[in-house]
Amino acid sequence: MRDLFRMDMYRMRKSRGFRVMLILAFALALVMPLLRRAFIWLVEITGDDPTPIDMLIGANPNLSWIIGNPFSSINALLMFLSAFVFFGADTSRGYIKNTIGLVPGRDRTILTRFLVIAVHNALFMAAGVIGCLIGTMVFKHIVFDGEILQGILTFLTKYVLGLALTTLIMWLTLGRKSKGLGIVTAVLTGSRMLMAVYMLISMGVNLLVKKGNFDLHEWIPDQLIYSANPQQPSTILIAVGMLGLFLWLSIRSFRKRDL
């Protein structure tokens, strides 16, 4: 299993798609603070007070905010698409057939993919944080506020949420052998396209219940990864439960399907 893990790590590192998307994720995270600062300059040039705009768009975030927001711009979309490409190569390029004999059971084949993608997601999230940190330091001093631990907890919660969503993509692509569903899920979860649908569902539930304050966004992982403070017990339970469910389904489906 160790040899298979090393082989998959090597395959991921050598993947052109992975490297391009990781660099793009870092570059976007780096550029976003610069664009925010440029927008503030434009406001200052017009003679208006930039303070409200500065507070609104977060041109000078605290270190805790930077750590807890690794998914700036389209970084989540890039991470999920890169994961899909990695899983898709198993079937399109025959990696599964070539490596299935290296381990005694099919379960370990899925587990090694899961471990590699756990490293993969950590790299994308780290790129988002480091890029935003460097971009902010160009114009402003980073504020070492007293909520850095809170920012770390937020980062870890979003990491588990992202890993749970990636495991769903793994189940669809490898377990169900459906690259179409895999890429659609990657795009929908990474681009937040379903936000309006969740909003309509929440409004419908509240109209039926009357005086209700139900919000589906607080229960769906692809929305929680963008939340400012998702580290609630319910969020962690949702993330861990979803991760365990789709990892189990991936193993179960992979055992039964033909290669």
Residue frames relative to the residue before (quaternion, step in Angstrom):
aa qw qx qy qz dx dy dz
M 1.0000 0.0000 0.0000 0.0000 0.00 0.00 0.00
R 0.6204 0.5452 -0.3387 0.4507 3.56 1.08 -0.72
D 0.6533 0.5078 -0.3137 0.4657 3.58 0.98 -0.83
L 0.6481 0.5104 -0.3170 0.4679 3.58 1.02 -0.78
F 0.6235 0.5334 -0.3329 0.4647 3.58 1.05 -0.77
R 0.6600 0.4977 -0.3059 0.4724 3.58 0.94 -0.87
M 0.6397 0.5283 -0.3211 0.4566 3.57 1.00 -0.80
D 0.6767 0.4802 -0.2892 0.4774 3.58 0.96 -0.88
M 0.6225 0.5242 -0.3419 0.4699 3.58 1.05 -0.68
Y 0.6440 0.5116 -0.3151 0.4735 3.56 1.00 -0.82
R 0.6460 0.5193 -0.3137 0.4632 3.57 1.00 -0.85
M 0.6534 0.5032 -0.3187 0.4672 3.58 0.98 -0.78
R 0.6671 0.5100 -0.3091 0.4465 3.59 0.89 -0.92
K 0.7214 0.4461 -0.2452 0.4695 3.58 1.00 -0.80
S 0.5043 0.6565 -0.4261 0.3650 3.57 1.25 -0.14
R 0.4311 -0.7113 0.4931 0.2550 3.58 -0.72 1.06
G 0.6329 0.5460 -0.3313 0.4377 3.56 1.01 -0.80
F 0.6457 0.5201 -0.3158 0.4613 3.57 0.98 -0.86
R 0.6913 0.4825 -0.2925 0.4513 3.58 0.82 -0.94
V 0.6523 0.5139 -0.3185 0.4572 3.58 0.96 -0.86
M 0.6988 0.4686 -0.2811 0.4616 3.59 0.85 -0.94
L 0.6335 0.5196 -0.3401 0.4615 3.60 1.03 -0.69
I 0.6486 0.4985 -0.3135 0.4823 3.59 0.97 -0.83
L 0.6506 0.5144 -0.3135 0.4624 3.58 0.99 -0.84
A 0.6292 0.5296 -0.3315 0.4623 3.60 1.02 -0.78
F 0.6555 0.4966 -0.3027 0.4818 3.58 0.99 -0.83
A 0.6707 0.5122 -0.3032 0.4426 3.58 0.91 -0.93
L 0.6587 0.5019 -0.3128 0.4652 3.59 0.96 -0.83
A 0.6500 0.5027 -0.3147 0.4752 3.57 1.00 -0.80
L 0.6406 0.5235 -0.3109 0.4678 3.57 1.12 -0.67
V 0.7118 0.4820 -0.2567 0.4417 3.56 0.93 -0.93
M 0.5954 0.6208 -0.3749 0.3457 3.61 0.96 -0.79
P 0.6687 0.4615 -0.3350 0.4771 3.69 0.82 -0.74
L 0.6250 0.5315 -0.3442 0.4564 3.61 1.06 -0.67
L 0.6500 0.5018 -0.3158 0.4753 3.59 1.00 -0.77
R 0.6296 0.5236 -0.3360 0.4653 3.56 1.01 -0.75
R 0.6563 0.5040 -0.3096 0.4685 3.57 0.99 -0.87
A 0.6350 0.5258 -0.3285 0.4608 3.60 1.02 -0.78
F 0.6339 0.5234 -0.3322 0.4624 3.58 1.03 -0.75
I 0.6230 0.5282 -0.3322 0.4717 3.59 1.05 -0.77
W 0.6295 0.5342 -0.3313 0.4567 3.60 0.99 -0.82
L 0.6480 0.5206 -0.3224 0.4529 3.58 0.95 -0.85
V 0.6405 0.5117 -0.3220 0.4736 3.56 1.02 -0.76
E 0.6547 0.5147 -0.3118 0.4574 3.58 1.00 -0.85
I 0.6266 0.5491 -0.3355 0.4397 3.58 1.05 -0.77
T 0.6720 0.4985 -0.2989 0.4589 3.58 1.03 -0.74
G 0.5332 -0.6562 0.3879 0.3670 3.57 1.27 -0.18
D 0.5219 0.6319 -0.4201 0.3896 3.59 1.26 0.07
D 0.5665 -0.5787 0.4614 0.3623 3.53 -1.30 0.34
P 0.2750 -0.8078 0.4980 0.1547 3.63 -0.50 1.13
T 0.4434 0.7365 -0.4441 0.2525 3.61 1.21 -0.24
P 0.6788 0.4717 -0.3270 0.4580 3.67 0.79 -0.83
I 0.6442 0.5090 -0.3210 0.4721 3.58 1.03 -0.79
D 0.6192 0.5552 -0.3355 0.4425 3.58 1.00 -0.83
M 0.6874 0.4712 -0.2791 0.4771 3.57 0.94 -0.91
L 0.6525 0.5466 -0.3164 0.4186 3.57 1.04 -0.80
I 0.7993 0.3038 -0.1505 0.4962 3.60 0.78 -0.99
G 0.4597 -0.7307 0.4301 0.2642 3.59 1.21 0.12
A 0.1456 0.8321 -0.5229 0.1139 3.58 0.85 0.94
N 0.7776 0.2047 -0.1300 0.5801 3.59 1.19 -0.38
P 0.0084 0.8492 -0.5277 0.0184 3.60 0.50 1.13
N 0.5189 -0.6002 0.5090 0.3337 3.51 -1.28 0.45
L 0.6645 -0.5066 0.3651 0.4106 3.56 -1.27 0.39
S 0.6263 0.5432 -0.3435 0.4413 3.60 1.02 -0.74
W 0.6412 0.5174 -0.3218 0.4666 3.59 1.07 -0.75
I 0.6468 0.5211 -0.3214 0.4547 3.59 0.95 -0.85
I 0.6680 0.5004 -0.3029 0.4601 3.59 0.90 -0.94
G 0.7471 0.4355 -0.2221 0.4504 3.57 0.94 -0.89
N 0.7260 0.3735 -0.2377 0.5262 3.61 1.24 0.04
P 0.0600 0.8430 -0.5306 0.0645 3.61 0.44 1.18
F 0.6887 0.4886 -0.2752 0.4597 3.60 1.23 -0.26
S 0.1377 0.7929 -0.5757 0.1446 3.57 0.69 1.06
S 0.8205 0.1945 -0.1656 0.5113 3.55 -1.24 0.56
I 0.7428 -0.3675 0.2871 0.4804 3.63 -0.80 -0.99
N 0.2379 0.8188 -0.4982 0.1574 3.60 1.13 0.54
A 0.6264 0.5271 -0.3451 0.4591 3.59 1.03 -0.71
L 0.6337 0.5271 -0.3223 0.4656 3.58 1.01 -0.83
L 0.6533 0.5065 -0.3117 0.4684 3.59 0.93 -0.86
M 0.6490 0.5250 -0.3197 0.4483 3.59 0.96 -0.84
F 0.6990 0.4629 -0.2773 0.4693 3.59 0.87 -0.92
L 0.6381 0.5129 -0.3326 0.4681 3.60 1.03 -0.71
S 0.6392 0.5183 -0.3226 0.4677 3.58 1.01 -0.79
A 0.6355 0.5152 -0.3253 0.4742 3.58 1.04 -0.78
F 0.6401 0.5246 -0.3257 0.4572 3.58 0.97 -0.83
V 0.6364 0.5249 -0.3269 0.4611 3.59 0.96 -0.86
F 0.6421 0.5231 -0.3195 0.4604 3.58 1.00 -0.84
F 0.6908 0.4556 -0.2822 0.4854 3.60 0.87 -0.91
G 0.6553 0.5416 -0.3160 0.4213 3.57 0.96 -0.84
A 0.6104 0.5671 -0.3472 0.4304 3.58 1.12 -0.66
D 0.5578 0.6145 -0.3903 0.3985 3.59 1.17 -0.49
T 0.7531 0.3598 -0.2025 0.5122 3.56 1.01 -0.80
S 0.7009 0.4846 -0.2902 0.4355 3.59 0.86 -0.88
R 0.7790 0.3079 -0.1645 0.5209 3.59 1.07 -0.70
G 0.5370 -0.6890 0.3742 0.3112 3.56 1.26 0.21
Y 0.3076 0.7736 -0.5126 0.2103 3.63 1.13 0.41
I 0.6122 0.5586 -0.3548 0.4327 3.58 1.04 -0.74
K 0.6858 0.4839 -0.2933 0.4578 3.59 0.83 -0.95
N 0.6861 0.5010 -0.2913 0.4398 3.57 1.02 -0.75
T 0.7759 0.3547 -0.1779 0.4904 3.60 1.11 -0.62
I 0.4591 0.7148 -0.4444 0.2842 3.61 1.20 -0.21
G 0.6836 0.4958 -0.2919 0.4491 3.59 1.08 -0.59
L 0.5536 0.6350 -0.3878 0.3742 3.61 1.24 -0.14
V 0.7538 0.2794 -0.1654 0.5712 3.58 1.22 -0.38
P 0.5749 -0.6430 0.3824 0.3313 3.60 -1.05 0.69
G 0.8117 0.1593 -0.0839 0.5556 3.64 1.10 -0.50
R 0.5932 -0.5881 0.4220 0.3523 3.53 -1.22 0.52
D 0.5406 0.6401 -0.3990 0.3726 3.57 1.15 -0.59
R 0.6855 0.5019 -0.2841 0.4443 3.55 0.90 -0.94
T 0.5699 0.5794 -0.3849 0.4374 3.58 1.14 -0.51
I 0.6759 0.4638 -0.2834 0.4978 3.57 0.96 -0.88
L 0.6501 0.5327 -0.3260 0.4328 3.59 0.93 -0.84
T 0.6488 0.4992 -0.3316 0.4690 3.61 0.99 -0.74
R 0.6177 0.5218 -0.3470 0.4751 3.61 1.04 -0.70
F 0.6467 0.5238 -0.3139 0.4570 3.55 1.00 -0.85
L 0.6633 0.4988 -0.3085 0.4648 3.61 0.92 -0.84
V 0.6463 0.5136 -0.3199 0.4648 3.57 0.99 -0.81
I 0.6874 0.4706 -0.2939 0.4687 3.57 0.92 -0.87
A 0.5637 0.5674 -0.3914 0.4551 3.61 1.19 -0.40
V 0.6452 0.4836 -0.3035 0.5077 3.59 1.06 -0.78
H 0.6098 0.5776 -0.3237 0.4356 3.56 1.02 -0.90
N 0.7001 0.4655 -0.2726 0.4678 3.60 0.81 -1.00
A 0.6245 0.5394 -0.3378 0.4526 3.58 1.02 -0.78
L 0.6438 0.5219 -0.3198 0.4593 3.59 1.01 -0.76
F 0.6651 0.4971 -0.3087 0.4640 3.59 0.93 -0.85
M 0.6769 0.4797 -0.3008 0.4704 3.58 0.93 -0.84
A 0.6281 0.5199 -0.3316 0.4746 3.59 1.05 -0.71
A 0.6249 0.5344 -0.3340 0.4608 3.59 1.04 -0.77
G 0.6434 0.5275 -0.3170 0.4552 3.58 1.03 -0.79
V 0.6840 0.4803 -0.2840 0.4699 3.56 0.93 -0.90
I 0.6834 0.4865 -0.2925 0.4592 3.61 0.85 -0.96
G 0.6455 0.5234 -0.3235 0.4525 3.59 0.96 -0.83
C 0.6698 0.4863 -0.2930 0.4786 3.58 0.92 -0.91
L 0.6310 0.5419 -0.3292 0.4470 3.59 1.03 -0.78
I 0.6831 0.4703 -0.2853 0.4804 3.59 0.88 -0.94
G 0.6548 0.5232 -0.3143 0.4458 3.59 0.93 -0.88
T 0.6628 0.4973 -0.3030 0.4708 3.58 1.02 -0.75
M 0.6612 0.5341 -0.3041 0.4301 3.58 1.01 -0.83
V 0.5171 0.6454 -0.4207 0.3729 3.60 1.20 -0.35
F 0.8102 0.2459 -0.1026 0.5221 3.57 0.98 -0.89
K 0.8090 0.2174 -0.0790 0.5403 3.57 1.04 -0.67
H 0.4627 -0.6188 0.5458 0.3242 3.52 -1.30 0.39
I 0.4628 -0.6712 0.5026 0.2874 3.54 -0.97 0.87
V 0.3183 -0.7406 0.5647 0.1770 3.55 -0.96 0.93
F 0.2295 -0.7679 0.5861 0.1189 3.58 -0.58 1.17
D 0.0690 -0.8433 0.5330 0.0001 3.54 0.24 1.31
G 0.6253 -0.5834 0.3844 0.3476 3.54 -1.30 0.12
E 0.6449 0.5233 -0.3245 0.4528 3.60 1.24 0.20
I 0.2304 0.8007 -0.5213 0.1847 3.58 1.12 0.62
L 0.6257 0.5308 -0.3399 0.4596 3.59 1.01 -0.76
Q 0.6221 0.5298 -0.3262 0.4753 3.57 1.06 -0.77
G 0.6481 0.5172 -0.3154 0.4615 3.57 1.00 -0.80
I 0.6387 0.5181 -0.3206 0.4700 3.59 1.03 -0.79
L 0.6510 0.5081 -0.3137 0.4685 3.59 0.97 -0.84
T 0.6270 0.5239 -0.3278 0.4743 3.57 1.06 -0.76
F 0.6341 0.5312 -0.3181 0.4632 3.58 0.98 -0.89
L 0.6874 0.4858 -0.2876 0.4570 3.60 0.84 -0.95
T 0.6337 0.5209 -0.3323 0.4654 3.58 1.03 -0.77
K 0.6734 0.4797 -0.2941 0.4795 3.58 0.95 -0.85
Y 0.5878 0.5632 -0.3683 0.4491 3.57 1.14 -0.56
V 0.6738 0.4777 -0.2954 0.4801 3.59 0.92 -0.90
L 0.6292 0.5299 -0.3299 0.4632 3.60 1.03 -0.77
G 0.6693 0.4943 -0.2916 0.4719 3.57 0.94 -0.90
L 0.6476 0.5111 -0.3147 0.4694 3.57 1.04 -0.79
A 0.6196 0.5387 -0.3392 0.4591 3.58 1.07 -0.71
L 0.6693 0.4869 -0.2947 0.4777 3.58 0.95 -0.86
T 0.6407 0.5172 -0.3214 0.4677 3.57 1.05 -0.74
T 0.6200 0.5330 -0.3353 0.4680 3.58 1.11 -0.68
L 0.5928 0.5455 -0.3512 0.4772 3.58 1.14 -0.62
I 0.6517 0.5000 -0.3063 0.4812 3.59 0.97 -0.86
M 0.6310 0.5310 -0.3291 0.4599 3.59 1.04 -0.77
W 0.6514 0.5164 -0.3195 0.4548 3.57 0.95 -0.84
L 0.6804 0.4890 -0.2936 0.4602 3.58 0.90 -0.88
T 0.7300 0.4518 -0.2425 0.4518 3.58 0.92 -0.96
L 0.7806 0.3070 -0.1601 0.5204 3.58 0.90 -0.93
G 0.7105 0.4608 -0.2717 0.4573 3.56 0.83 -0.98
R 0.7713 0.3126 -0.1678 0.5284 3.57 0.84 -1.00
K 0.3145 -0.7826 0.4770 0.2473 3.56 1.33 -0.21
S 0.4983 0.6266 -0.4330 0.4142 3.55 0.98 0.93
K 0.2073 -0.8038 0.5487 0.0994 3.56 -0.14 1.28
G 0.5872 0.5844 -0.3671 0.4229 3.58 1.14 -0.59
L 0.6908 0.4517 -0.2723 0.4946 3.57 0.87 -0.97
G 0.6176 0.5691 -0.3414 0.4221 3.57 1.08 -0.72
I 0.7200 0.4266 -0.2655 0.4787 3.58 0.80 -0.94
V 0.6053 0.5384 -0.3644 0.4593 3.62 1.06 -0.63
T 0.6574 0.5009 -0.3051 0.4732 3.59 0.96 -0.85
A 0.6354 0.5317 -0.3297 0.4527 3.59 0.99 -0.81
V 0.6836 0.4817 -0.2853 0.4682 3.58 0.94 -0.90
L 0.6845 0.4976 -0.2937 0.4445 3.59 0.86 -0.95
T 0.7048 0.4570 -0.2755 0.4675 3.59 0.90 -0.87
G 0.7134 0.4637 -0.2671 0.4525 3.58 1.01 -0.72
S 0.7344 0.4288 -0.2308 0.4728 3.59 1.13 -0.56
R 0.3823 -0.7475 0.4592 0.2902 3.60 1.29 -0.13
M 0.2483 0.8057 -0.5041 0.1872 3.58 1.13 0.60
L 0.6785 0.5105 -0.2905 0.4411 3.58 1.14 -0.57
M 0.3610 0.7618 -0.4797 0.2433 3.60 1.25 0.05
A 0.6726 0.4967 -0.2995 0.4595 3.59 0.89 -0.93
V 0.6266 0.5325 -0.3377 0.4580 3.59 1.04 -0.76
Y 0.6583 0.5004 -0.3082 0.4703 3.59 0.92 -0.90
M 0.6356 0.5355 -0.3278 0.4492 3.58 1.03 -0.79
L 0.6613 0.5023 -0.3027 0.4678 3.58 0.96 -0.87
I 0.6346 0.5197 -0.3281 0.4686 3.59 1.01 -0.78
S 0.6464 0.5185 -0.3131 0.4641 3.58 0.98 -0.87
M 0.6547 0.5067 -0.3108 0.4669 3.57 0.97 -0.85
G 0.6498 0.5217 -0.3154 0.4540 3.58 0.99 -0.81
V 0.6514 0.5071 -0.3107 0.4712 3.58 0.96 -0.86
N 0.6760 0.4970 -0.2961 0.4564 3.57 0.92 -0.89
L 0.6293 0.5198 -0.3368 0.4694 3.60 1.10 -0.63
L 0.6649 0.4990 -0.3028 0.4661 3.58 1.03 -0.76
V 0.7054 0.4586 -0.2614 0.4731 3.55 0.94 -0.93
K 0.2249 -0.7875 0.5204 0.2415 3.56 1.14 -0.86
K 0.8397 0.0028 -0.0951 0.5346 3.51 -0.76 1.21
G 0.4188 0.6991 -0.4796 0.3254 3.55 1.13 0.53
N 0.2315 -0.7640 0.5838 0.1481 3.55 -1.25 0.41
F 0.2104 0.8009 -0.5280 0.1883 3.55 1.09 0.77
D 0.0091 -0.7835 0.6208 -0.0249 3.57 -0.96 0.93
L 0.3486 -0.7749 0.4931 0.1867 3.56 -0.36 1.26
H 0.5515 0.6283 -0.3902 0.3857 3.60 1.16 -0.54
E 0.6594 0.5285 -0.3039 0.4399 3.59 1.14 -0.60
W 0.7291 0.4093 -0.2212 0.5019 3.59 1.29 -0.11
I 0.6626 0.5007 -0.2981 0.4705 3.61 1.24 -0.22
P 0.4779 -0.7196 0.4205 0.2775 3.63 -0.58 1.10
D 0.6762 0.5013 -0.3243 0.4317 3.63 0.92 -0.78
Q 0.6558 0.4371 -0.3210 0.5252 3.60 1.28 -0.09
L 0.6368 0.5580 -0.3232 0.4227 3.57 1.06 -0.73
I 0.6093 0.5658 -0.3715 0.4131 3.61 1.08 -0.54
Y 0.6847 0.4309 -0.2817 0.5159 3.58 1.28 -0.23
S 0.4731 0.6880 -0.4350 0.3370 3.57 1.27 -0.05
A 0.5456 -0.6333 0.4403 0.3278 3.58 -1.12 0.68
N 0.8043 0.0558 -0.0002 0.5916 3.61 0.99 -0.82
P 0.0432 0.8556 -0.5137 0.0465 3.60 0.32 1.20
Q 0.5325 0.6849 -0.3878 0.3114 3.59 1.26 -0.20
Q 0.2519 0.7415 -0.5644 0.2611 3.54 0.69 1.19
P 0.6311 -0.5422 0.3755 0.4083 3.64 -1.09 0.54
S 0.6471 0.5220 -0.3276 0.4489 3.60 0.98 -0.82
T 0.6378 0.5293 -0.3258 0.4549 3.60 1.02 -0.80
I 0.6626 0.5024 -0.3044 0.4647 3.57 0.92 -0.89
L 0.6445 0.5139 -0.3201 0.4669 3.58 1.00 -0.80
I 0.6346 0.5234 -0.3235 0.4676 3.59 1.00 -0.82
A 0.6818 0.4984 -0.2916 0.4491 3.58 0.87 -0.98
V 0.6914 0.4664 -0.2821 0.4742 3.59 0.84 -0.97
G 0.6499 0.5200 -0.3189 0.4534 3.59 0.98 -0.82
M 0.6666 0.4930 -0.2995 0.4721 3.57 0.94 -0.90
L 0.6402 0.5287 -0.3239 0.4536 3.57 0.97 -0.85
G 0.6873 0.4844 -0.2845 0.4605 3.57 0.85 -0.97
L 0.6434 0.5420 -0.3221 0.4343 3.58 0.98 -0.85
F 0.7630 0.3887 -0.2275 0.4637 3.58 0.69 -1.05
L 0.5652 0.5401 -0.4008 0.4778 3.60 1.19 -0.28
W 0.6514 0.5025 -0.3052 0.4796 3.57 0.99 -0.84
L 0.6606 0.5012 -0.3061 0.4677 3.59 0.93 -0.86
S 0.6216 0.5421 -0.3404 0.4515 3.59 1.05 -0.75
I 0.6677 0.4916 -0.2924 0.4765 3.57 0.93 -0.94
R 0.6712 0.5109 -0.2933 0.4498 3.57 0.89 -0.98
S 0.6883 0.4722 -0.2857 0.4708 3.60 0.90 -0.92
F 0.6620 0.5223 -0.3102 0.4390 3.57 0.99 -0.83
R 0.5945 0.5705 -0.3622 0.4357 3.58 1.12 -0.59
K 0.7588 0.4362 -0.2012 0.4398 3.54 0.94 -0.97
R 0.6884 0.5189 -0.3084 0.4022 3.60 0.97 -0.71
D 0.5279 -0.6064 0.4957 0.3285 3.53 -1.30 0.48
L 0.4328 -0.6838 0.5268 0.2599 3.56 -1.13 0.70
